[in-house]
Amino acid sequence: MPTILLLANMIKITINPNDKHRFPHVHVLHSDKSALVSLKDFSILENSGFSEKTLKKVLKVLREEQDLLLEAWSEYNG
């Protein structure tokens, strides 16, 4: 999975190549924690281990970088 963004040098924002069967989304990864976030409405689709506080900060960055993330999604998933 290519890392598209790295937050605070520890939280990776990734996109799976060839993940065309699903709508645009990103994977948020850190250590043993993971989350799946929609790029359309920034809803949290899955969360395993992240606190609400951390996800709120991550969502703020994702909203700010939406154009970059959607461009990366298109590049990897056409």
N, C-alpha and C positions, 0 to 999 in steps of 0.2 A: 504494500500500500504506500503510495507516495505521500510524503508529508507536505501539506500545502502551507500550513502555518505552524509556528512553534510559539506557544505562549509561556512567558516567564521561564523560558528555557526548560520546560518540563511537560507541558500539556500539548500533545500533538493533535493537530486537526488533519485528518487524512480522508482520501477518497479512494475507493476501490475501483481499479480499472475494470471495464467490462461488466459493470453493475447496472446494465440497461433495464433490467426487469423491474427496477424500483425507480421511484421519483427522485429528483435531486436531493441528496442528503450528505452529511459528513459524519465521520466517526471521530469522537473525542476520546483520546486515550492518555492515560497516565498510570504508570505502575500497574496495579491490578484493577484499576477503575476503567470503565468505558461507558460511553453514551452514544446515542444515535440521534441526530438533530436534522429536521427537515429544513431545507434551504428556501422553501416557499413561505412558510409562516413561522419558522423558528420554534416549532413545537418540539418538545423532547419526546421522542418516540420510545426510547429505551434508556434506562439509567441503571448502572450497576456500580454503586460506591461513591459517586460524586455527591457532595453536599449541595443543597439548594443555593447557598451563597456562592459557591464556586461556579455552578452552572449559570447563575445570573450574570457573573462577570464574563464567562465564556460567551454567552448569548449576545452580550453587548458588543464584543469584538466581532462575532460572526455577522451581526447586522451591519456593522461598519465596513466589513469586507465582503459583503454579499456579491458585488459584481465580480470580484476576483474569484470567489468560490464557485459561482455559477459558470464562469469562463473555464475554470479548471474542470468542473464536472463535464462540461461539453467536450473539452479536449480529450478526456479519458473515456467518456461514454457516448460521444456523438449524439 
